[in-house]
Amino acid sequence: MRTTKIYALLTMMLMIAYASLLAETDAEKNSRMQWWRDAKFGLFIHWGPSSIIGKEISWCRVGHPADHKGEQIVPAEEYDNLYKQFNPVKFNADEWMDLAKEAGMKYVVIICKHHDGFAMFHTKLSDYNIANTPFKRDVIRELADAAHKRGLKFGVYYSTRDWYHPDYLKDGNVKYNDFYEGQVRELLSNYGRVDVMWFDHVSGNWKDYTFERLFGMIKQLQPGILINNRGARFVFKTEDKPTPELAKMVAGDYDTPEQTIGKFQVESDWESCMTMTKCVDGGGWSYRPDGKTINLSECIRTLVSCVTGGGNLLLNVGPMPTGEIMPDQVQNLKEIGKWLAKYGQAVYGTRGGPYVSGRWGGTCYSGNKVYLHVFEWRGDNLSLGPMKEKIVGAKVLTGGEAKVTQTDKGVDVILPKSQQDTVDTIIELTLDRPVSEVQKVAAERPLSDEPACGTIISEGAMVSGGTERADKNGTGAALFKAERPANNGMVIRTKQDVAPSVVIDLGKVKQATGVRIESQPISHAEVTISVSEDGTSWTTVATADSLVPVWEKLVTQLQAGAEVPGRKTRYLKLEAKSPRQRPIGLALRHVEIYGKE
């Protein structure tokens, strides 16, 4: 009788917590999200016995029931017994959290159980955990204590997917639900304050899970916790659908784009989770000695791009089997911390906007301060759209003196190339009042609005290098200012190649000042724009690591120490090279070259 009463009481408490989830007001959610929105930068840690062999955590294991295939190169029997060798004697939780603090990170998220089912904490619900390794110590306990001691927000990653557990997705998933919800209860009950619950997708169908019970328990145990959007995000399309109330409850507090910078989005919260290690197979979450650590510049630009786009960055490290973080990753984190110590005012506590981000960079703001983060300039110039507020002051935080002009058409910023930071030029604009509106359109004014660019000089030009041309007359395809021809809207397509290219012939030498290319995007490619007077000797005028849907670049040359629009051009070449030597193709919708006859 007593057990029945206790169960009824617990059920009632969970239902109350569940109801509170649905009843939360916007003001209450904003208050709960405030610290996270201000934090901007967190540390993600993927670690486990797989580090012993230097292969991708979970995904290298043979056997992924009801899931993506992955590599599957290590037999399950071998993988599942790696824990018997796991003895990271150089692990020091205080050193890890000191590093996070030094890097300027405000929160940490630790892998407690990945898809392989191994628990990095002391759990009473399975013997497959770190207590039964030679190391024995509860690393989650030590990391939680170290994080709390330093004022870092603490988050736990838990994978609902479990390729090791014998009851996973069997017999209605009843036993497995009890198991994994029990482990979540342990994590939220035994490690002090938990600020983030980070799930990583589910498999099966809605009917296989008791999400109402799970989410009610989470809110009951940690009322102020943030939950990402993957707690009930299914790997494959389900056979059934949730009720609207359930869908709302499990939607989570923020989106989690993976291995990519989230799109500009200020209406809802997001956090890009990205690795510092890049691998050919797309992994690099756990320790991968075959991978390459990205450089400091890319780390900083990735963080800035997330912030100006309205999101956060959760940057991942994969510690070694010794318990140490790789030296080059340690160095990156320390240098990021030094950068943030100088320029943190242009990152922490800001919001994305008021201008939409682009290849040129982006903006963020706080009160009456707007911070321009500029990656690429048009020579010495940056032209932005109009702003309702009046600019009353400008300061180049990275050094130098900018000339800022504001008109009804927009804002023009001029900064000599010698004063432009090679990683991120930061300019603080002071307004006469706080930002009132975030723009929904691209921030940079088009080249057609740039007086220095002149007019379109490519009408009647010819294209070579493709296989499907809009105009089959002659040897090439004519370029038209506003035409959208056939072939799926593409003016020209190239054959699939490891280095496809397109050459545009203006017919005679002209003074080119800029180029606008509309194309099908290509990611992870070395893209260059080159110009030539004779078709033999080429000068590169622009480079990028991807091809975006709309790419505008000034064609400049150095005069008296300044980049000035204008270069003698008859031929313009666009080329894309695949770094992995995989065939790719160019598909151009529209090309405009600006200049003077």
C-alpha positions as CSV (number, residue, x, y, z in Angstrom):
1,M,0.0,0.0,0.0
2,R,2.8,2.4,1.0
3,T,4.6,1.7,-2.3
4,T,1.4,2.4,-4.3
5,K,1.0,5.8,-2.5
6,I,4.6,6.7,-3.2
7,Y,4.3,5.9,-6.8
8,A,1.1,7.9,-7.1
9,L,2.8,10.8,-5.4
10,L,5.7,10.7,-7.8
11,T,3.4,10.4,-10.8
12,M,1.5,13.5,-9.6
13,M,4.7,15.5,-9.2
14,L,5.9,14.5,-12.6
15,M,2.5,15.6,-14.1
16,I,2.8,19.0,-12.3
17,A,6.3,19.4,-13.7
18,Y,5.0,18.4,-17.2
19,A,2.2,21.0,-17.0
20,S,4.6,23.7,-15.9
21,L,6.6,23.0,-19.1
22,L,3.6,23.8,-21.3
23,A,2.6,26.8,-19.2
24,E,5.9,28.6,-19.2
25,T,5.5,32.3,-20.3
26,D,7.8,34.0,-22.7
27,A,9.1,36.2,-19.9
28,E,9.9,33.1,-17.8
29,K,11.7,31.4,-20.6
30,N,13.7,34.6,-21.4
31,S,14.8,34.8,-17.8
32,R,15.8,31.1,-17.8
33,M,17.8,31.5,-21.1
34,Q,19.5,34.8,-20.1
35,W,22.8,33.4,-18.9
36,W,23.1,31.1,-22.0
37,R,22.4,33.9,-24.5
38,D,25.0,36.1,-22.8
39,A,27.6,33.3,-22.5
40,K,28.2,32.7,-26.3
41,F,31.0,30.2,-25.9
42,G,31.1,26.7,-24.4
43,L,33.4,23.7,-24.3
44,F,32.2,20.3,-25.6
45,I,34.2,17.2,-24.5
46,H,33.9,13.8,-26.2
47,W,35.9,11.2,-24.4
48,G,35.8,7.5,-23.6
49,P,37.5,4.2,-24.1
50,S,37.5,4.6,-27.9
51,S,40.4,7.1,-27.4
52,I,42.6,4.1,-26.8
53,I,42.5,3.1,-30.5
54,G,42.1,6.7,-31.8
55,K,38.9,5.9,-33.7
56,E,35.6,7.8,-33.8
57,I,33.6,7.3,-30.6
58,S,30.7,4.8,-31.1
59,W,30.6,5.2,-34.9
60,C,33.6,2.9,-35.5
61,R,31.9,0.1,-33.7
62,V,30.3,-2.6,-35.8
63,G,26.6,-2.7,-35.0
64,H,24.3,0.4,-35.1
65,P,20.8,-1.0,-34.5
66,A,18.0,1.2,-36.1
67,D,20.5,3.9,-37.0
68,H,22.9,5.3,-39.6
69,K,25.7,2.9,-40.7
70,G,28.8,5.0,-40.0
71,E,32.2,3.5,-40.5
72,Q,31.8,0.2,-38.5
73,I,35.4,-0.8,-38.6
74,V,36.0,-2.2,-35.1
75,P,34.2,-5.5,-34.2
76,A,31.7,-5.1,-31.4
77,E,33.4,-7.6,-29.2
78,E,36.7,-5.7,-29.4
79,Y,35.1,-2.3,-29.0
80,D,32.9,-3.3,-26.1
81,N,36.0,-4.5,-24.1
82,L,38.1,-1.4,-24.6
83,Y,37.0,-0.1,-21.2
84,K,39.1,-2.8,-19.6
85,Q,42.2,-1.0,-20.7
86,F,41.0,2.6,-20.0
87,N,43.3,4.1,-17.5
88,P,43.8,7.9,-18.1
89,V,46.2,8.5,-15.2
90,K,47.1,12.0,-16.3
91,F,43.4,13.2,-16.2
92,N,43.0,16.3,-14.0
93,A,39.6,17.9,-13.9
94,D,40.9,21.1,-12.4
95,E,43.3,21.6,-15.3
96,W,40.6,21.0,-17.9
97,M,38.2,23.5,-16.2
98,D,41.1,26.0,-15.7
99,L,41.7,25.7,-19.5
100,A,38.0,26.3,-20.3
101,K,38.0,29.4,-18.0
102,E,41.3,30.6,-19.6
103,A,39.7,30.2,-23.1
104,G,36.9,32.5,-22.1
105,M,34.3,29.8,-22.2
106,K,31.3,30.2,-19.9
107,Y,29.9,26.7,-19.8
108,V,30.9,23.1,-20.5
109,V,29.1,20.0,-21.7
110,I,30.6,16.6,-21.0
111,I,29.8,13.2,-22.7
112,C,28.3,11.0,-20.0
113,K,27.1,8.3,-22.3
114,H,27.5,8.2,-26.0
115,H,25.7,5.8,-28.5
116,D,28.1,3.0,-27.5
117,G,26.3,2.8,-24.2
118,F,29.4,3.2,-22.0
119,A,28.8,5.4,-18.9
120,M,31.6,7.8,-18.0
121,F,30.0,8.1,-14.5
122,H,29.3,5.8,-11.6
123,T,25.8,4.4,-12.4
124,K,24.0,1.7,-10.4
125,L,22.0,0.6,-13.4
126,S,24.8,-1.0,-15.5
127,D,28.2,-2.6,-15.0
128,Y,29.3,-1.0,-18.3
129,N,30.7,2.1,-16.7
130,I,34.0,3.8,-15.7
131,A,33.9,2.3,-12.2
132,N,34.8,-1.0,-13.7
133,T,37.9,0.3,-15.6
134,P,41.4,0.3,-14.2
135,F,40.9,4.0,-13.6
136,K,37.7,3.5,-11.6
137,R,37.3,7.3,-10.7
138,D,34.0,9.1,-11.6
139,V,35.3,11.7,-14.0
140,I,31.8,13.3,-14.3
141,R,31.8,13.9,-10.5
142,E,35.3,15.5,-10.7
143,L,34.5,17.7,-13.7
144,A,31.2,18.8,-12.2
145,D,32.9,19.8,-8.9
146,A,35.7,21.6,-10.8
147,A,33.2,23.5,-13.0
148,H,31.1,24.6,-10.1
149,K,34.2,25.7,-8.2
150,R,35.1,28.0,-11.1
151,G,31.7,29.4,-11.7
152,L,31.3,27.6,-15.0
153,K,27.8,26.4,-16.0
154,F,27.7,22.6,-16.2
155,G,26.0,20.5,-18.8
156,V,25.6,16.8,-19.3
157,Y,25.4,15.0,-22.7
158,Y,23.4,11.8,-22.7
159,S,22.6,9.7,-25.8
160,T,19.2,8.1,-25.7
161,R,20.5,5.8,-28.5
162,D,22.3,2.8,-27.0
163,W,23.9,0.2,-29.3
164,Y,25.1,-1.9,-26.4
165,H,22.0,-2.4,-24.2
166,P,20.2,-5.7,-24.8
167,D,16.7,-4.1,-24.3
168,Y,17.2,-1.1,-26.6
169,L,14.1,-0.9,-28.8
170,K,12.9,-4.4,-27.8
171,D,9.5,-5.4,-26.6
172,G,8.0,-1.9,-26.7
173,N,11.2,-0.4,-25.3
174,V,9.7,-0.7,-21.8
175,K,12.8,-1.9,-20.0
176,Y,15.1,0.4,-21.9
177,N,12.9,3.5,-21.0
178,D,13.2,2.6,-17.3
179,F,16.9,2.2,-17.7
180,Y,17.8,5.3,-19.6
181,E,15.4,7.5,-17.6
182,G,17.0,6.1,-14.5
183,Q,20.5,7.1,-15.7
184,V,19.2,10.6,-16.5
185,R,17.8,10.7,-13.0
186,E,21.2,9.8,-11.6
187,L,22.9,12.5,-13.5
188,L,20.4,15.1,-12.4
189,S,20.4,14.0,-8.8
190,N,24.0,13.2,-7.9
191,Y,26.1,15.9,-9.5
192,G,24.9,19.2,-8.1
193,R,23.4,21.9,-10.2
194,V,23.1,20.9,-13.9
195,D,22.5,23.8,-16.2
196,V,22.2,22.0,-19.6
197,M,20.7,18.6,-20.6
198,W,22.2,17.8,-24.0
199,F,20.5,14.9,-25.8
200,D,21.5,13.5,-29.2
201,H,18.5,12.1,-31.2
202,V,16.4,9.0,-30.8
203,S,15.6,6.0,-33.0
204,G,12.3,4.1,-33.4
205,N,8.9,5.7,-33.1
206,W,7.0,8.0,-30.7
207,K,5.1,5.1,-29.2
208,D,8.4,3.6,-28.1
209,Y,9.1,6.3,-25.5
210,T,7.6,7.9,-22.4
211,F,8.7,11.5,-23.1
212,E,6.1,13.1,-20.8
213,R,7.5,11.2,-17.9
214,L,11.1,12.0,-18.9
215,F,10.7,15.7,-19.4
216,G,8.5,16.0,-16.3
217,M,11.3,14.3,-14.3
218,I,14.0,16.6,-15.7
219,K,12.1,19.7,-14.8
220,Q,11.2,18.4,-11.4
221,L,14.9,17.6,-10.5
222,Q,16.5,20.7,-12.2
223,P,13.8,23.4,-12.6
224,G,16.0,26.0,-14.3
225,I,17.7,23.5,-16.7
226,L,18.1,24.2,-20.4
227,I,17.3,21.3,-22.8
228,N,18.5,21.2,-26.4
229,N,16.2,20.2,-29.3
230,R,17.4,16.6,-29.7
231,G,15.6,14.9,-26.8
232,A,12.9,13.6,-29.1
233,R,14.4,14.4,-32.5
234,F,14.2,11.1,-34.5
235,V,17.0,9.8,-36.7
236,F,14.5,8.5,-39.3
237,K,10.9,9.4,-40.2
238,T,8.5,7.8,-37.7
239,E,5.4,5.7,-38.4
240,D,3.4,7.8,-35.9
241,K,3.1,11.4,-34.8
242,P,3.0,13.2,-31.4
243,T,0.2,15.2,-30.1
244,P,0.6,19.0,-30.5
245,E,1.1,19.3,-26.7
246,L,3.9,16.7,-26.7
247,A,5.6,18.2,-29.8
248,K,5.7,21.5,-28.0
249,M,7.1,20.1,-24.8
250,V,10.0,18.2,-26.4
251,A,10.9,20.9,-28.9
252,G,13.7,22.0,-26.6
253,D,15.1,25.5,-25.8
254,Y,17.5,25.8,-28.7
255,D,18.5,24.3,-32.0
256,T,21.8,22.5,-32.5
257,P,23.3,22.8,-36.0
258,E,26.3,20.3,-36.2
259,Q,29.6,20.8,-37.8
260,T,28.3,24.0,-39.5
261,I,27.7,27.6,-38.5
262,G,24.0,28.1,-38.1
263,K,22.2,30.4,-40.5
264,F,21.4,34.0,-39.3
265,Q,18.5,33.5,-36.9
266,V,17.5,35.9,-34.2
267,E,13.9,34.8,-33.6
268,S,14.9,31.5,-31.9
269,D,18.0,30.4,-30.1
270,W,20.7,28.1,-31.6
271,E,24.1,26.7,-30.8
272,S,26.6,25.3,-33.4
273,C,28.5,22.3,-32.1
274,M,31.7,21.9,-34.0
275,T,34.9,20.0,-33.7
276,M,38.4,21.5,-33.5
277,T,39.6,18.4,-35.2
278,K,38.8,17.9,-38.9
279,C,38.8,14.4,-40.4
280,V,38.2,13.1,-43.9
281,D,35.2,11.0,-42.7
282,G,33.5,14.1,-41.2
283,G,34.2,12.9,-37.6
284,G,36.7,14.2,-35.1
285,W,34.6,14.4,-32.0
286,S,36.7,12.0,-30.0
287,Y,40.5,11.7,-30.1
288,R,41.6,11.2,-33.7
289,P,45.3,11.3,-34.3
290,D,44.6,11.0,-38.0
291,G,42.8,14.3,-38.0
292,K,43.9,17.9,-38.4
293,T,43.4,20.7,-35.8
294,I,42.0,23.8,-37.3
295,N,44.1,27.0,-36.9
296,L,43.4,29.9,-34.5
297,S,42.0,32.2,-37.2
298,E,39.4,29.7,-38.1
299,C,38.5,29.1,-34.4
300,I,38.0,32.9,-33.9
301,R,36.0,33.4,-37.1
302,T,33.8,30.5,-36.3
303,L,33.0,31.9,-32.9
304,V,32.4,35.4,-34.3
305,S,30.2,34.0,-37.1
306,C,28.0,32.2,-34.5
307,V,27.7,35.3,-32.3
308,T,26.9,37.7,-35.2
309,G,24.4,35.2,-36.6
310,G,22.5,35.1,-33.3
311,G,23.9,31.9,-31.8
312,N,26.4,30.3,-29.5
313,L,29.4,28.1,-30.3
314,L,30.0,24.8,-28.4
315,L,33.6,24.0,-29.5
316,N,34.7,20.4,-29.0
317,V,37.9,18.8,-27.9
318,G,38.7,15.0,-27.9
319,P,41.1,14.2,-25.0
320,M,43.8,11.6,-25.5
321,P,43.7,8.2,-23.7
322,T,46.2,9.5,-21.2
323,G,43.6,12.1,-19.9
324,E,45.3,15.0,-21.5
325,I,44.0,17.4,-24.2
326,M,46.1,17.6,-27.3
327,P,48.8,20.3,-27.1
328,D,47.7,22.2,-30.3
329,Q,44.1,22.3,-29.1
330,V,45.3,23.6,-25.7
331,Q,47.3,26.3,-27.5
332,N,44.3,27.3,-29.6
333,L,42.1,27.6,-26.5
334,K,44.6,29.7,-24.7
335,E,45.0,32.1,-27.6
336,I,41.2,32.4,-28.1
337,G,41.1,33.4,-24.4
338,K,43.7,36.1,-25.0
339,W,41.7,37.4,-27.9
340,L,38.5,37.4,-25.9
341,A,40.3,39.2,-23.0
342,K,40.9,42.1,-25.5
343,Y,37.7,42.1,-27.4
344,G,35.1,40.3,-25.2
345,Q,32.9,43.4,-25.1
346,A,32.2,42.7,-28.8
347,V,31.1,39.1,-28.0
348,Y,29.7,38.5,-24.6
349,G,26.2,39.7,-23.8
350,T,25.5,40.8,-27.4
351,R,22.8,39.8,-29.8
352,G,23.1,39.1,-33.5
353,G,22.3,42.0,-35.8
354,P,21.3,44.6,-36.7
355,Y,22.7,43.6,-40.1
356,V,22.4,40.1,-41.6
357,S,25.8,38.3,-41.7
358,G,27.6,37.5,-44.9
359,R,30.9,36.5,-46.3
360,W,32.1,40.0,-45.4
361,G,31.5,39.3,-41.6
362,G,28.7,40.3,-39.4
363,T,27.5,42.5,-36.6
364,C,26.2,42.2,-33.0
365,Y,24.9,44.7,-30.6
366,S,24.3,45.6,-27.0
367,G,22.3,48.6,-26.1
368,N,23.5,51.6,-28.2
369,K,26.7,49.8,-29.2
370,V,27.0,48.0,-32.6
371,Y,30.1,45.9,-33.2
372,L,31.2,45.4,-36.8
373,H,33.2,42.2,-37.3
374,V,34.7,42.5,-40.7
375,F,36.5,39.5,-42.4
376,E,36.5,40.8,-46.0
377,W,36.7,44.3,-47.4
378,R,36.0,45.7,-50.8
379,G,39.4,47.2,-50.9
380,D,39.4,49.8,-48.2
381,N,35.6,50.0,-48.1
382,L,32.6,48.3,-46.4
383,S,29.2,49.4,-47.5
384,L,26.2,48.5,-45.3
385,G,22.5,49.2,-45.6
386,P,20.6,52.0,-43.9
387,M,20.2,52.2,-40.1
388,K,17.4,54.0,-38.3
389,E,19.6,55.1,-35.4
390,K,22.2,57.9,-35.8
391,I,25.8,57.0,-35.5
392,V,27.5,59.4,-33.1
393,G,30.9,57.7,-32.7
394,A,33.2,55.1,-34.1
395,K,36.2,53.3,-32.7
396,V,38.4,50.6,-34.3
397,L,39.0,48.2,-31.4
398,T,41.6,46.3,-33.3
399,G,43.6,49.4,-34.0
400,G,43.5,52.2,-36.6
401,E,41.1,55.0,-37.5
402,A,38.0,54.4,-39.7
403,K,36.0,57.0,-41.6
404,V,32.3,56.3,-41.2
405,T,29.7,58.1,-43.3
406,Q,26.0,57.6,-42.8
407,T,23.3,58.6,-45.3
408,D,19.7,57.6,-46.1
409,K,21.2,55.0,-48.5
410,G,23.3,53.3,-45.8
411,V,26.6,53.3,-43.9
412,D,30.0,53.5,-45.5
413,V,33.1,52.5,-43.6
414,I,36.6,53.2,-45.0
415,L,39.7,51.7,-43.3
416,P,43.1,51.5,-45.0
417,K,44.2,48.0,-45.8
418,S,47.3,48.5,-43.6
419,Q,44.9,48.9,-40.6
420,Q,42.6,45.9,-41.4
421,D,43.1,42.9,-39.1
422,T,43.9,39.8,-41.0
423,V,41.5,37.7,-38.8
424,D,38.7,40.1,-37.7
425,T,38.6,43.8,-37.8
426,I,36.3,45.0,-35.0
427,I,34.7,48.5,-35.2
428,E,32.5,49.8,-32.4
429,L,29.7,52.1,-33.5
430,T,28.0,54.2,-30.8
431,L,24.4,55.1,-31.6
432,D,22.2,57.9,-30.3
433,R,19.9,55.3,-28.9
434,P,19.6,51.5,-28.6
435,V,19.1,49.3,-31.7
436,S,15.5,49.2,-32.5
437,E,15.3,46.8,-35.4
438,V,17.2,43.8,-36.8
439,Q,17.3,43.7,-40.6
440,K,16.0,40.7,-42.5
441,V,18.0,41.3,-45.7
442,A,21.6,41.2,-46.7
443,A,23.6,43.9,-45.0
444,E,26.0,44.8,-47.8
445,R,24.7,47.1,-50.5
446,P,25.0,45.5,-54.0
447,L,27.8,46.4,-56.3
448,S,25.2,48.2,-58.5
449,D,24.9,50.8,-55.7
450,E,28.7,51.4,-55.6
451,P,29.6,54.5,-57.6
452,A,33.2,53.3,-58.0
453,C,32.0,50.2,-59.7
454,G,30.6,51.9,-62.8
455,T,28.1,49.9,-64.9
456,I,27.7,46.4,-66.2
457,I,30.2,45.6,-68.9
458,S,29.5,41.9,-69.4
459,E,26.4,42.2,-71.6
460,G,27.2,40.2,-74.8
461,A,30.2,38.5,-73.2
462,M,30.8,34.9,-74.0
463,V,31.3,31.9,-71.7
464,S,33.4,28.8,-72.2
465,G,34.1,25.8,-70.1
466,G,30.6,24.4,-69.6
467,T,28.6,21.7,-71.1
468,E,25.0,23.1,-71.0
469,R,24.7,26.6,-72.4
470,A,21.8,28.9,-72.4
471,D,22.6,30.2,-75.9
472,K,23.8,27.4,-78.2
473,N,24.7,29.9,-81.0
474,G,28.5,30.3,-81.4
475,T,31.1,28.8,-79.2
476,G,29.9,30.2,-75.9
477,A,26.8,31.5,-74.0
478,A,25.9,35.1,-74.0
479,L,25.5,36.7,-70.5
480,F,22.4,38.7,-69.9
481,K,21.7,41.2,-67.1
482,A,18.3,39.8,-66.0
483,E,17.6,36.7,-68.0
484,R,16.9,33.4,-66.2
485,P,17.5,30.8,-69.0
486,A,16.6,27.1,-69.1
487,N,18.7,24.2,-67.7
488,N,17.2,24.6,-64.2
489,G,17.8,28.3,-64.2
490,M,21.5,27.9,-64.8
491,V,23.3,30.0,-67.4
492,I,26.0,27.4,-67.6
493,R,27.0,24.1,-66.0
494,T,30.4,22.4,-66.1
495,K,31.1,18.7,-66.1
496,Q,31.9,17.1,-62.8
497,D,35.7,17.5,-62.2
498,V,38.1,17.9,-59.4
499,A,38.8,21.4,-60.6
500,P,36.0,22.7,-62.8
501,S,36.3,26.3,-64.3
502,V,34.4,28.8,-66.3
503,V,36.0,31.5,-68.4
504,I,34.2,34.7,-69.4
505,D,35.4,36.7,-72.5
506,L,34.4,40.4,-72.5
507,G,35.5,40.6,-76.2
508,K,38.1,43.3,-75.6
509,V,40.2,44.7,-72.7
510,K,38.1,46.7,-70.3
511,Q,38.5,48.2,-66.9
512,A,36.8,45.7,-64.5
513,T,35.9,46.9,-61.0
514,G,33.7,44.1,-59.6
515,V,31.9,40.9,-60.2
516,R,28.6,39.4,-59.0
517,I,28.1,35.6,-59.3
518,E,24.8,33.8,-58.6
519,S,25.4,30.1,-58.4
520,Q,24.5,26.8,-56.8
521,P,26.5,26.8,-53.6
522,I,29.5,24.5,-53.1
523,S,30.9,23.8,-49.6
524,H,34.4,22.7,-48.8
525,A,36.1,23.9,-52.1
526,E,38.9,26.2,-52.9
527,V,37.3,28.9,-55.1
528,T,39.2,31.5,-57.0
529,I,38.3,34.4,-59.3
530,S,41.2,35.4,-61.6
531,V,41.4,38.0,-64.4
532,S,43.6,38.3,-67.5
533,E,44.3,40.6,-70.4
534,D,45.5,37.9,-72.8
535,G,44.0,34.6,-71.4
536,T,47.5,33.4,-70.6
537,S,48.8,35.3,-67.6
538,W,46.3,35.3,-64.8
539,T,46.0,37.4,-61.6
540,T,43.9,36.1,-58.6
541,V,41.6,38.8,-57.3
542,A,39.4,36.8,-54.9
543,T,39.6,33.5,-53.0
544,A,37.2,31.6,-50.7
545,D,36.7,28.2,-49.1
546,S,33.2,27.8,-50.5
547,L,30.9,29.1,-53.1
548,V,27.9,30.9,-51.7
549,P,24.6,31.5,-53.6
550,V,25.5,35.2,-54.2
551,W,29.2,36.2,-54.3
552,E,30.2,39.9,-54.9
553,K,33.8,41.0,-55.1
554,L,35.6,44.2,-56.0
555,V,38.3,43.8,-58.6
556,T,41.1,46.0,-57.3
557,Q,44.8,46.8,-57.7
558,L,47.3,48.3,-55.3
559,Q,47.9,52.0,-55.9
560,A,49.9,54.2,-53.6
561,G,49.5,51.7,-50.8
562,A,45.7,51.4,-51.1
563,E,43.4,48.9,-52.9
564,V,41.6,50.8,-55.6
565,P,38.8,49.3,-57.7
566,G,39.7,48.7,-61.4
567,R,42.0,46.4,-63.3
568,K,42.5,45.9,-67.0
569,T,40.6,42.7,-67.9
570,R,39.4,40.8,-70.9
571,Y,39.0,37.4,-69.4
572,L,37.6,36.4,-66.0
573,K,37.9,32.9,-64.7
574,L,36.0,31.2,-61.9
575,E,37.5,28.0,-60.7
576,A,36.7,25.5,-57.9
577,K,39.1,22.9,-56.6
578,S,38.0,19.9,-54.5
579,P,40.4,19.5,-51.5
580,R,39.4,15.8,-51.3
581,Q,39.9,15.3,-55.0
582,R,36.2,14.4,-55.4
583,P,34.4,15.5,-58.6
584,I,32.4,18.7,-58.3
585,G,30.6,20.9,-60.8
586,L,29.9,24.6,-61.2
587,A,26.3,25.7,-61.9
588,L,26.0,29.4,-62.5
589,R,22.7,31.2,-62.6
590,H,23.8,34.6,-63.4
591,V,27.1,36.6,-63.8
592,E,27.5,40.4,-63.9
593,I,30.9,42.1,-64.4
594,Y,31.1,45.8,-63.5
595,G,33.5,48.4,-64.7
596,K,34.2,50.9,-67.5
597,E,34.5,50.4,-71.2
